[in-house]
Amino acid sequence: MEKEIDLKKSVYELVKTYPEIKTTLVELGFKDIVLPGMLETAGRIMTIEKGAKMKQFDIKDIIKKLEDKGYKVV
């Protein structure tokens, strides 16, 4: 089964669906999601797109890295 990442879903939803993506997101620079309570609070409203914009990351680079890890980004 292909792991599909919907960029409209919250980080919380994505991590609940694919727990291993948490490590990938930290590697991509989203280090705050490992702070206690952060995933359960801000993660419920934060999407990868919003986080990339907030941290001034290029979303194209993030998509490429997710695809390199075997995810299908939609």
C-alpha positions in Angstrom: 0.0 0.0 0.0 1.3 3.4 -1.0 1.7 6.0 1.8 -0.2 9.0 0.7 0.5 12.4 2.3 -2.3 14.9 1.9 -0.8 18.4 2.4 -4.2 19.6 3.5 -4.2 17.3 6.6 -2.8 18.4 9.9 0.6 17.2 11.1 -1.3 15.4 13.9 -3.5 13.5 11.5 -0.5 12.5 9.4 1.5 11.3 12.4 -1.4 9.3 13.6 -1.8 7.6 10.2 1.9 7.1 9.6 3.8 7.3 12.9 7.2 7.0 11.2 6.7 10.3 9.4 7.4 12.1 12.6 11.1 11.2 12.3 11.1 12.4 8.7 9.5 15.7 9.6 12.1 16.3 12.3 14.8 15.5 9.7 13.2 18.1 7.4 13.5 20.8 10.1 10.2 20.6 11.9 11.9 19.9 15.3 9.2 21.5 17.4 6.9 18.5 16.9 8.9 16.5 19.4 8.4 19.0 22.2 6.0 17.7 24.9 2.4 18.5 23.9 3.3 20.2 20.7 1.9 17.5 18.4 -1.3 17.3 20.3 -1.9 21.0 20.4 -0.4 23.0 17.5 -0.1 19.8 15.4 -3.8 19.6 15.2 -4.1 22.8 13.3 -0.7 22.9 11.6 -0.2 21.4 8.1 3.1 20.7 6.4 2.4 23.7 4.1 1.7 26.1 6.9 4.8 24.9 8.8 7.0 25.3 5.7 5.7 28.8 5.2 6.2 29.7 8.8 9.8 28.4 8.9 10.5 29.7 5.4 11.2 26.3 3.9 10.7 25.6 0.2 7.7 23.3 0.0 9.1 21.8 -3.2 12.1 20.6 -1.3 9.9 19.1 1.4 7.7 17.3 -1.2 10.8 16.0 -3.0 12.3 14.6 0.3 9.0 13.0 1.3 8.7 11.4 -2.1 12.3 10.2 -1.8 11.2 8.5 1.5 8.5 6.7 -0.4 5.5 8.9 0.3 3.1 10.0 -2.5 2.3 13.6 -1.9 -1.1 15.0 -2.9 
